Amino acid sequence: NSCLTLAAVADGAEITTIEGLADGDNLSAVQAAFLEHDAFQCGYCTPGQICSATALLEEQKHGTLSTVSFETGHTSNPQLTDDEIRERMSGNICRCAAYPNIVAAVRAAARSAQA
């Protein structure tokens, strides 16, 4: 969301960029899943997709609801279905249309986070 936020609004806030997700040479679970599932093509949207996917997993861990949660009636501990993933990632546009691979990568990262 950095391209949608005025810098002054973030004054004093903690901001994590794509570079801050890895631990040295060790990729985060989301970064590794994106590589494993070929969830990028041109790479232009990849940093935003990975940061959004990381935030999505945090939101889901905390029980934050989405529109799909309400539509399906799963408002108590919503499962991270493909529809949930698509809804929660819907603000990110991929011109190359790597969406199926992005959903697969998020699903895989979610599984590795639960393990």
One Martini backbone bead per residue (centre of mass of N, CA, C, O) as a GRO file, in nm:
protein
  115
    1ASN     BB    1   0.049   0.067   0.004
    2SER     BB    2   0.268   0.288  -0.060
    3CYS     BB    3   0.127   0.417  -0.323
    4LEU     BB    4  -0.137   0.514  -0.125
    5THR     BB    5   0.064   0.665   0.077
    6LEU     BB    6   0.148   0.912   0.261
    7ALA     BB    7   0.431   0.976   0.425
    8ALA     BB    8   0.309   1.149   0.661
    9VAL     BB    9   0.120   0.919   0.769
   10ALA     BB   10   0.388   0.731   0.853
   11ASP     BB   11   0.479   0.887   1.080
   12GLY     BB   12   0.628   0.666   1.318
   13ALA     BB   13   0.601   0.414   1.167
   14GLU     BB   14   0.620   0.084   1.100
   15ILE     BB   15   0.821  -0.041   0.822
   16THR     BB   16   0.790  -0.308   0.586
   17THR     BB   17   0.980  -0.447   0.351
   18ILE     BB   18   1.092  -0.685   0.147
   19GLU     BB   19   1.382  -0.674   0.283
   20GLY     BB   20   1.251  -0.734   0.588
   21LEU     BB   21   1.162  -1.050   0.566
   22ALA     BB   22   1.426  -1.151   0.583
   23ASP     BB   23   1.696  -1.362   0.733
   24GLY     BB   24   1.909  -1.269   0.557
   25ASP     BB   25   1.936  -1.558   0.358
   26ASN     BB   26   1.652  -1.615   0.478
   27LEU     BB   27   1.358  -1.672   0.376
   28SER     BB   28   1.053  -1.636   0.387
   29ALA     BB   29   0.777  -1.822   0.351
   30VAL     BB   30   0.663  -1.646   0.122
   31GLN     BB   31   0.909  -1.619  -0.058
   32ALA     BB   32   0.950  -1.926  -0.097
   33ALA     BB   33   0.668  -1.984  -0.220
   34PHE     BB   34   0.697  -1.804  -0.468
   35LEU     BB   35   0.928  -1.966  -0.588
   36GLU     BB   36   0.802  -2.256  -0.584
   37HIS     BB   37   0.524  -2.135  -0.750
   38ASP     BB   38   0.575  -1.920  -0.961
   39ALA     BB   39   0.451  -1.611  -0.846
   40PHE     BB   40   0.595  -1.487  -1.111
   41GLN     BB   41   0.713  -1.283  -1.378
   42CYS     BB   42   0.813  -0.981  -1.412
   43GLY     BB   43   0.806  -0.857  -1.088
   44TYR     BB   44   0.660  -0.586  -1.030
   45CYS     BB   45   0.442  -0.700  -0.799
   46THR     BB   46   0.591  -0.885  -0.591
   47PRO     BB   47   0.645  -0.715  -0.336
   48GLY     BB   48   0.343  -0.653  -0.281
   49GLN     BB   49   0.242  -0.943  -0.271
   50ILE     BB   50   0.423  -1.038  -0.036
   51CYS     BB   51   0.335  -0.826   0.171
   52SER     BB   52   0.032  -0.896   0.159
   53ALA     BB   53   0.061  -1.196   0.236
   54THR     BB   54   0.186  -1.144   0.511
   55ALA     BB   55  -0.054  -0.980   0.622
   56LEU     BB   56  -0.270  -1.193   0.578
   57LEU     BB   57  -0.152  -1.401   0.782
   58GLU     BB   58  -0.178  -1.216   1.025
   59GLU     BB   59  -0.480  -1.165   1.013
   60GLN     BB   60  -0.566  -1.463   1.031
   61LYS     BB   61  -0.428  -1.522   1.306
   62HIS     BB   62  -0.622  -1.285   1.442
   63GLY     BB   63  -0.922  -1.308   1.297
   64THR     BB   64  -0.961  -1.145   1.056
   65LEU     BB   65  -1.205  -1.024   0.853
   66SER     BB   66  -1.386  -1.068   0.556
   67THR     BB   67  -1.612  -1.063   0.317
   68VAL     BB   68  -1.617  -1.372   0.287
   69SER     BB   69  -1.678  -1.439   0.577
   70PHE     BB   70  -1.965  -1.315   0.566
   71GLU     BB   71  -2.079  -1.460   0.311
   72THR     BB   72  -2.022  -1.761   0.446
   73GLY     BB   73  -2.036  -1.743   0.779
   74HIS     BB   74  -1.715  -1.734   0.868
   75THR     BB   75  -1.668  -1.558   1.173
   76SER     BB   76  -1.527  -1.810   1.308
   77ASN     BB   77  -1.243  -1.885   1.217
   78PRO     BB   78  -1.141  -1.841   0.928
   79GLN     BB   79  -1.067  -1.989   0.645
   80LEU     BB   80  -0.802  -2.027   0.398
   81THR     BB   81  -0.925  -1.986   0.121
   82ASP     BB   82  -0.919  -1.901  -0.200
   83ASP     BB   83  -1.130  -1.675  -0.164
   84GLU     BB   84  -0.988  -1.536   0.069
   85ILE     BB   85  -0.727  -1.476  -0.076
   86ARG     BB   86  -0.842  -1.310  -0.310
   87GLU     BB   87  -0.972  -1.091  -0.136
   88ARG     BB   88  -0.710  -1.008   0.030
   89MET     BB   89  -0.550  -0.956  -0.267
   90SER     BB   90  -0.730  -0.752  -0.454
   91GLY     BB   91  -0.532  -0.485  -0.456
   92ASN     BB   92  -0.354  -0.656  -0.647
   93ILE     BB   93  -0.184  -0.615  -0.952
   94CYS     BB   94  -0.144  -0.847  -1.237
   95ARG     BB   95  -0.048  -0.841  -1.564
   96CYS     BB   96   0.039  -1.159  -1.597
   97ALA     BB   97  -0.154  -1.355  -1.435
   98ALA     BB   98  -0.040  -1.515  -1.148
   99TYR     BB   99  -0.274  -1.592  -0.952
  100PRO     BB  100  -0.269  -1.903  -0.910
  101ASN     BB  101   0.025  -1.898  -0.791
  102ILE     BB  102  -0.029  -1.704  -0.561
  103VAL     BB  103  -0.238  -1.873  -0.413
  104ALA     BB  104  -0.052  -2.120  -0.376
  105ALA     BB  105   0.163  -1.969  -0.210
  106VAL     BB  106  -0.015  -1.881   0.024
  107ARG     BB  107  -0.109  -2.160   0.106
  108ALA     BB  108   0.180  -2.269   0.166
  109ALA     BB  109   0.258  -2.056   0.378
  110ALA     BB  110   0.031  -2.126   0.574
  111ARG     BB  111   0.121  -2.418   0.625
  112SER     BB  112   0.411  -2.344   0.731
  113ALA     BB  113   0.303  -2.169   0.973
  114GLN     BB  114   0.152  -2.419   1.115
  115ALA     BB  115   0.417  -2.612   1.153
   0.00000   0.00000   0.00000
